[in-house]
């Protein structure tokens, strides 16, 4: 049987509860940068879905947020 996680457990999984204020601000800034690049490059019009956006953000995060969001997403054209 699957156990469903509550919101507090999910926050711990992604480190949200344990983030320092600086880490949270950095994440928020990077997320905004990614969203702006997503919109500017019209990724949804190119057929990319919301699930793909989340997966790509995770990939970008794992790559240390390099290259910048526009270049990272621009490679997908």
Z-matrix of the N, CA and C atoms (Angstrom, degrees):
N
C 1 1.432
C 2 1.534 1 109.14
N 3 1.312 2 116.65 1 137.36
C 4 1.450 3 121.82 2 178.97
C 5 1.518 4 111.00 3 -78.51
N 6 1.303 5 115.93 4 139.55
C 7 1.457 6 120.79 5 174.85
C 8 1.520 7 107.80 6 -97.32
N 9 1.299 8 117.42 7 130.26
C 10 1.457 9 121.51 8 177.88
C 11 1.522 10 108.97 9 -88.85
N 12 1.326 11 115.96 10 132.90
C 13 1.450 12 120.92 11 179.43
C 14 1.523 13 109.91 12 -86.56
N 15 1.321 14 115.84 13 140.63
C 16 1.453 15 118.20 14 174.32
C 17 1.531 16 109.18 15 -86.87
N 18 1.320 17 117.73 16 174.91
C 19 1.463 18 121.43 17 -176.01
C 20 1.524 19 112.79 18 -59.89
N 21 1.330 20 117.50 19 -39.09
C 22 1.469 21 120.12 20 179.46
C 23 1.522 22 110.93 21 -63.25
N 24 1.324 23 117.28 22 -41.91
C 25 1.460 24 120.68 23 178.33
C 26 1.523 25 111.13 24 -64.91
N 27 1.334 26 117.12 25 -39.56
C 28 1.460 27 120.45 26 178.76
C 29 1.521 28 111.21 27 -64.76
N 30 1.316 29 117.68 28 -40.18
C 31 1.466 30 120.50 29 178.45
C 32 1.521 31 110.33 30 -60.87
N 33 1.328 32 117.24 31 -39.01
C 34 1.459 33 120.26 32 178.66
C 35 1.517 34 111.53 33 -67.48
N 36 1.323 35 117.48 34 -35.94
C 37 1.465 36 121.53 35 -179.55
C 38 1.518 37 110.28 36 -61.69
N 39 1.315 38 117.73 37 -44.86
C 40 1.458 39 120.84 38 -177.19
C 41 1.516 40 112.80 39 -91.24
N 42 1.332 41 116.79 40 2.66
C 43 1.453 42 119.93 41 176.40
C 44 1.513 43 114.11 42 81.58
N 45 1.319 44 118.15 43 4.32
C 46 1.446 45 120.96 44 -176.33
C 47 1.512 46 114.14 45 -59.34
N 48 1.313 47 116.79 46 -39.28
C 49 1.461 48 120.10 47 -178.32
C 50 1.525 49 111.60 48 -72.28
N 51 1.297 50 116.04 49 -29.37
C 52 1.457 51 120.10 50 -175.53
C 53 1.521 52 113.12 51 -95.78
N 54 1.334 53 117.49 52 3.36
C 55 1.458 54 120.51 53 -179.95
C 56 1.519 55 110.53 54 -71.75
N 57 1.316 56 115.47 55 140.23
C 58 1.458 57 119.27 56 171.47
C 59 1.518 58 108.08 57 -75.88
N 60 1.298 59 116.80 58 167.82
C 61 1.465 60 120.75 59 178.75
C 62 1.530 61 110.67 60 -60.17
N 63 1.329 62 117.46 61 -38.93
C 64 1.472 63 121.25 62 178.72
C 65 1.524 64 111.34 63 -66.46
N 66 1.326 65 117.63 64 -41.08
C 67 1.463 66 121.23 65 177.96
C 68 1.523 67 110.90 66 -64.21
N 69 1.312 68 115.96 67 -42.00
C 70 1.461 69 120.37 68 179.33
C 71 1.524 70 110.72 69 -65.10
N 72 1.327 71 116.97 70 -42.31
C 73 1.467 72 120.72 71 178.00
C 74 1.526 73 110.64 72 -63.74
N 75 1.325 74 117.26 73 -42.04
C 76 1.462 75 121.02 74 178.25
C 77 1.515 76 111.70 75 -62.46
N 78 1.324 77 116.66 76 -42.86
C 79 1.458 78 120.80 77 178.36
C 80 1.524 79 110.39 78 -63.12
N 81 1.323 80 116.20 79 -44.90
C 82 1.464 81 121.20 80 -179.02
C 83 1.527 82 110.66 81 -61.76
N 84 1.315 83 116.96 82 -41.64
C 85 1.466 84 121.69 83 178.75
C 86 1.523 85 110.78 84 -64.73
N 87 1.320 86 117.00 85 -45.28
C 88 1.469 87 120.87 86 179.70
C 89 1.520 88 111.54 87 -65.19
N 90 1.326 89 116.52 88 -39.10
C 91 1.463 90 120.54 89 179.19
C 92 1.527 91 109.67 90 -63.27
N 93 1.329 92 117.15 91 -42.52
C 94 1.468 93 120.85 92 178.48
C 95 1.523 94 110.64 93 -64.54
N 96 1.329 95 116.98 94 -41.00
C 97 1.469 96 121.32 95 178.14
C 98 1.530 97 110.34 96 -60.20
N 99 1.327 98 115.79 97 -43.93
C 100 1.458 99 121.11 98 -179.93
C 101 1.523 100 110.93 99 -64.45
N 102 1.334 101 116.83 100 -45.63
C 103 1.464 102 121.08 101 179.99
C 104 1.525 103 111.41 102 -62.02
N 105 1.321 104 116.73 103 -41.51
C 106 1.471 105 120.43 104 178.11
C 107 1.523 106 111.39 105 -63.48
N 108 1.326 107 116.81 106 -41.71
C 109 1.465 108 120.82 107 178.19
C 110 1.526 109 110.14 108 -66.11
N 111 1.324 110 117.36 109 -41.20
C 112 1.468 111 122.84 110 178.65
C 113 1.521 112 109.91 111 -56.68
N 114 1.336 113 115.18 112 -47.88
C 115 1.467 114 120.20 113 -179.00
C 116 1.526 115 111.53 114 -68.60
N 117 1.327 116 116.75 115 -43.53
C 118 1.469 117 120.83 116 -178.10
C 119 1.530 118 111.76 117 -62.36
N 120 1.321 119 116.13 118 -36.27
C 121 1.460 120 120.52 119 -178.90
C 122 1.530 121 112.26 120 -87.99
N 123 1.340 122 116.07 121 0.64
C 124 1.468 123 121.96 122 177.09
C 125 1.537 124 111.82 123 52.51
N 126 1.336 125 114.04 124 50.42
C 127 1.460 126 119.74 125 -175.00
C 128 1.530 127 112.72 126 -64.13
N 129 1.328 128 118.10 127 -36.46
C 130 1.465 129 119.49 128 179.74
C 131 1.523 130 110.78 129 -66.07
N 132 1.324 131 117.17 130 -36.00
C 133 1.465 132 120.10 131 177.89
C 134 1.522 133 111.29 132 -67.51
N 135 1.317 134 116.48 133 -21.30
C 136 1.468 135 121.08 134 178.28
C 137 1.522 136 111.67 135 -88.86
N 138 1.349 137 116.41 136 2.73
C 139 1.460 138 120.07 137 175.98
C 140 1.513 139 115.67 138 99.79
N 141 1.313 140 118.34 139 4.24
C 142 1.458 141 120.78 140 178.88
C 143 1.529 142 109.08 141 -83.88
N 144 1.329 143 116.73 142 136.53
C 145 1.463 144 122.24 143 -175.37
C 146 1.531 145 110.78 144 -98.78
N 147 1.321 146 114.36 145 173.85
C 148 1.463 147 120.45 146 176.61
C 149 1.514 148 112.31 147 -61.72
N 150 1.331 149 116.88 148 -38.30
C 151 1.467 150 119.52 149 177.41
C 152 1.521 151 110.85 150 -64.52
N 153 1.317 152 116.28 151 -39.67
C 154 1.462 153 119.93 152 177.41
C 155 1.531 154 110.22 153 -64.06
N 156 1.332 155 116.33 154 -38.05
C 157 1.474 156 120.21 155 179.01
C 158 1.518 157 109.52 156 -59.35
N 159 1.332 158 117.38 157 -45.70
C 160 1.460 159 121.06 158 -179.64
C 161 1.533 160 111.12 159 -63.59
N 162 1.325 161 116.69 160 -42.88
C 163 1.461 162 120.36 161 179.15
C 164 1.527 163 111.34 162 -64.73
N 165 1.323 164 115.89 163 -41.00
C 166 1.462 165 119.65 164 179.55
C 167 1.522 166 111.44 165 -67.80
N 168 1.329 167 116.68 166 -37.51
C 169 1.467 168 118.70 167 176.31
C 170 1.520 169 109.90 168 -62.09
N 171 1.329 170 117.02 169 -42.77
C 172 1.468 171 120.42 170 177.64
C 173 1.523 172 111.51 171 -60.40
N 174 1.328 173 116.48 172 -41.22
C 175 1.473 174 120.35 173 177.55
C 176 1.523 175 110.47 174 -62.54
N 177 1.324 176 116.02 175 -43.86
C 178 1.472 177 120.74 176 -179.49
C 179 1.524 178 110.28 177 -64.13
N 180 1.326 179 116.05 178 -41.21
C 181 1.467 180 120.74 179 177.79
C 182 1.532 181 110.05 180 -62.31
N 183 1.331 182 116.84 181 -44.15
C 184 1.467 183 121.32 182 179.66
C 185 1.529 184 111.95 183 -64.11
N 186 1.333 185 116.30 184 -27.55
C 187 1.466 186 121.16 185 178.95
C 188 1.530 187 111.87 186 -84.70
N 189 1.332 188 116.22 187 7.10
C 190 1.458 189 119.38 188 178.57
C 191 1.516 190 113.03 189 77.47
N 192 1.324 191 116.68 190 24.68
C 193 1.465 192 123.53 191 -179.80
C 194 1.527 193 112.54 192 60.11
N 195 1.313 194 115.39 193 33.67
C 196 1.458 195 119.72 194 175.79
C 197 1.519 196 108.71 195 -129.35
N 198 1.297 197 118.51 196 144.94
C 199 1.462 198 126.32 197 -7.99
C 200 1.528 199 109.85 198 -66.23
N 201 1.327 200 117.77 199 -173.31
C 202 1.459 201 119.16 200 -180.00
C 203 1.527 202 109.55 201 -60.34
N 204 1.323 203 116.51 202 165.73
C 205 1.464 204 121.89 203 -172.14
C 206 1.534 205 112.46 204 -59.42
N 207 1.320 206 117.57 205 -40.26
C 208 1.479 207 120.09 206 -179.51
C 209 1.529 208 109.94 207 -63.88
N 210 1.303 209 117.23 208 -46.01
C 211 1.466 210 120.27 209 179.83
C 212 1.528 211 110.64 210 -66.48
N 213 1.333 212 116.74 211 -40.79
C 214 1.464 213 120.64 212 179.53
C 215 1.523 214 111.34 213 -60.08
N 216 1.323 215 116.64 214 -48.03
C 217 1.463 216 119.99 215 -179.99
C 218 1.535 217 111.69 216 -76.31
N 219 1.319 218 116.92 217 -30.70
C 220 1.451 219 121.25 218 -179.33
C 221 1.517 220 113.88 219 -61.88
N 222 1.303 221 117.01 220 -24.73
C 223 1.473 222 121.40 221 179.13
C 224 1.520 223 111.89 222 -68.44
N 225 1.325 224 117.09 223 -13.81
C 226 1.462 225 121.75 224 -175.54
C 227 1.510 226 113.34 225 -88.20
N 228 1.299 227 118.63 226 -4.06
C 229 1.473 228 121.66 227 -174.98
C 230 1.469 229 112.56 228 -54.16
